[in-house]
Amino acid sequence: MKNILEVDSLILEFDNKRILQDVYLKIETGCVTGLLGTNGSGKSCLMDIIYGKLIPRSKSVRINNKYNPKKYFSREELIYLPQFSFTPTFLTIKRIFIDYSIDFNRFITSFPEFKKYYKTKIKYLSTGEQRIIEIYIILLSKSKFCMLDEPFSQVMPKYVETIKEIIITEKQNKGILITDHMFEHIMDVGNEIYVIVNGKVVLANDLDKIAELGYIRIADANRAY
């Protein structure tokens, strides 16, 4: 079944400064939606608003054309990877995978180096290792949609391609919204790419358009691929 999450009629202001306005964004099953923007442009704020963590001046967030009257969506509807670690540090890897009903054996086929950590508390893993586990449980969770905020920033390069492969596979099961400053990775996995410019979200599905919007230099666009 194809599911669609839409957000529009959104206005966000801080101290009378408008951060986001006239935003329309769609996330759907089978599609990875990439979100680019400079620091402070409102990428994380937009994700926080969709998730329900941040209350704007106005918004409309709907799943399958049905507005959610509650502050948050359920975990079965929407799950979110923020920039910071969200997993309680006292939990073991075993307990985390049990709590999210995710197969650890499947995980170690992609990340065999983690087999030794099965009964280890997550606080004893490096920051990058913790990030990989959190990315994986978000992507594999039984949810209609997931959002990933800067998933690649703390991950060793050797794991990045594996994560991108998992994202491409899992988009068949859920709609995915992803943002990261490493725009090449977003271009690799994204089906639709948006850039936040002056508080508005602009569709930009190719590097020339992204450069035109000022997010990257034209020279970077020419040599990216």
GICOR-V912480 format. One record per residue. N is the residue number from 1. RES is the residue in one letter. PSI is psi in radians with two decimals (999 if undefined). OMEGA is omega in whole degrees, -180 to 180 (none if undefined). Layout:
BEGIN
<<N RES PSI OMEGA> <N RES PSI OMEGA>>
END
This chain:
BEGIN
<<1 M 2.34 178> <2 K 2.24 178> <3 N 2.56 -178> <4 I 2.23 173> <5 L 2.26 179> <6 E 2.53 174> <7 V 2.33 176> <8 D -3.03 -180> <9 S 0.67 -172> <10 L 2.25 174> <11 I 2.18 178> <12 L 2.24 179> <13 E 2.50 171> <14 F 2.14 179> <15 D 0.82 178> <16 N 0.17 175> <17 K 2.15 -179> <18 R 2.13 -179> <19 I -0.78 -180> <20 L 2.50 178> <21 Q 2.66 176> <22 D 0.66 -179> <23 V 2.31 166> <24 Y 2.24 -179> <25 L 2.43 179> <26 K 2.35 175> <27 I 2.31 -177> <28 E 2.71 177> <29 T 2.36 180> <30 G 0.05 -175> <31 C 2.41 170> <32 V 2.08 179> <33 T 2.05 179> <34 G 2.48 -179> <35 L 2.05 -180> <36 L 2.76 178> <37 G 2.70 179> <38 T 2.92 175> <39 N 2.31 179> <40 G 0.06 -178> <41 S -0.35 177> <42 G 0.24 -179> <43 K -0.94 -179> <44 S -0.63 177> <45 C -0.74 179> <46 L -0.74 178> <47 M -0.73 179> <48 D -0.63 178> <49 I -0.81 179> <50 I -0.74 -178> <51 Y -0.51 -179> <52 G 0.05 -178> <53 K -0.50 -178> <54 L 2.28 -178> <55 I 2.00 180> <56 P -3.11 177> <57 R -0.70 175> <58 S 2.72 177> <59 K 2.79 167> <60 S 2.03 178> <61 V 2.18 -174> <62 R 2.54 170> <63 I 2.16 -177> <64 N 0.76 176> <65 N 0.31 179> <66 K 2.11 -180> <67 Y 2.40 179> <68 N 1.98 -178> <69 P -0.27 -179> <70 K 2.87 -180> <71 K -0.77 -178> <72 Y 2.69 167> <73 F 2.80 176> <74 S 2.83 179> <75 R -0.46 178> <76 E -0.34 -180> <77 E -0.82 -174> <78 L 2.31 178> <79 I 2.64 -163> <80 Y 2.25 171> <81 L 1.82 177> <82 P 3.10 180> <83 Q -0.47 -178> <84 F 2.79 179> <85 S 2.36 -177> <86 F -0.09 -175> <87 T 2.25 176> <88 P 2.25 -171> <89 T -0.32 -178> <90 F -0.15 -178> <91 L 2.53 173> <92 T 2.82 176> <93 I -0.71 178> <94 K -0.84 -178> <95 R -0.69 180> <96 I -0.80 -179> <97 F -0.59 176> <98 I -0.79 -178> <99 D -0.60 -180> <100 Y 0.07 178> <101 S 0.81 -178> <102 I 2.44 -176> <103 D 1.98 180> <104 F -0.60 180> <105 N -0.62 176> <106 R -0.68 179> <107 F -0.79 -175> <108 I -0.16 170> <109 T -0.50 176> <110 S -0.57 -178> <111 F 1.24 -174> <112 P -0.43 -180> <113 E -0.29 -176> <114 F -0.05 -178> <115 K -0.65 -177> <116 K -0.22 -175> <117 Y 0.08 -169> <118 Y -0.73 -178> <119 K 0.29 -178> <120 T 2.47 174> <121 K 2.48 -173> <122 I -0.41 -179> <123 K -0.30 -179> <124 Y -0.05 176> <125 L 2.75 175> <126 S 2.88 179> <127 T -0.74 179> <128 G -0.67 178> <129 E -0.71 176> <130 Q -0.71 -178> <131 R -0.71 180> <132 I -0.78 179> <133 I -0.75 -179> <134 E -0.71 176> <135 I -0.79 -176> <136 Y -0.80 -177> <137 I -0.53 175> <138 I -0.81 -178> <139 L -0.62 -176> <140 L -0.08 -180> <141 S 2.62 179> <142 K 1.36 -178> <143 S 2.64 -180> <144 K -0.55 -177> <145 F 2.65 170> <146 C 2.68 178> <147 M 2.35 -178> <148 L 2.01 -179> <149 D 1.92 180> <150 E 0.94 -177> <151 P -0.49 -173> <152 F -0.16 -168> <153 S -0.47 -177> <154 Q 0.18 -173> <155 V 2.38 177> <156 M 2.45 -178> <157 P -0.59 -176> <158 K -0.31 180> <159 Y -0.25 -173> <160 V -0.78 -179> <161 E -0.64 178> <162 T -0.76 179> <163 I -0.71 179> <164 K -0.67 177> <165 E -0.69 179> <166 I -0.70 178> <167 I -0.81 -179> <168 I -0.65 177> <169 T -0.80 -173> <170 E -0.26 178> <171 K -0.30 175> <172 Q -0.32 -177> <173 N -0.33 -176> <174 K 2.76 171> <175 G 2.44 -175> <176 I 2.25 172> <177 L 2.25 -175> <178 I 2.41 174> <179 T 2.52 178> <180 D 2.56 178> <181 H -0.31 176> <182 M 1.39 -168> <183 F -0.46 179> <184 E -0.69 179> <185 H -0.68 178> <186 I -0.71 178> <187 M -0.60 -180> <188 D -0.70 -173> <189 V -0.32 -172> <190 G 2.41 172> <191 N -0.61 174> <192 E 2.34 -178> <193 I 2.28 176> <194 Y 2.60 176> <195 V 2.31 175> <196 I 2.10 -180> <197 V 2.10 179> <198 N 0.70 176> <199 G -0.06 -179> <200 K 2.68 -179> <201 V 2.11 -175> <202 V 2.28 177> <203 L 2.27 -177> <204 A 1.47 -171> <205 N 0.08 176> <206 D 2.82 -174> <207 L -0.59 179> <208 D -0.73 179> <209 K -0.69 178> <210 I -0.70 176> <211 A -0.70 179> <212 E -0.60 180> <213 L -0.08 174> <214 G 0.17 -180> <215 Y -0.63 175> <216 I 2.86 176> <217 R 2.67 179> <218 I -0.64 179> <219 A -0.66 178> <220 D -0.68 179> <221 A -0.67 -178> <222 N -0.53 -177> <223 R 0.01 -175> <224 A -0.63 -177> <225 Y 999 none>>
END
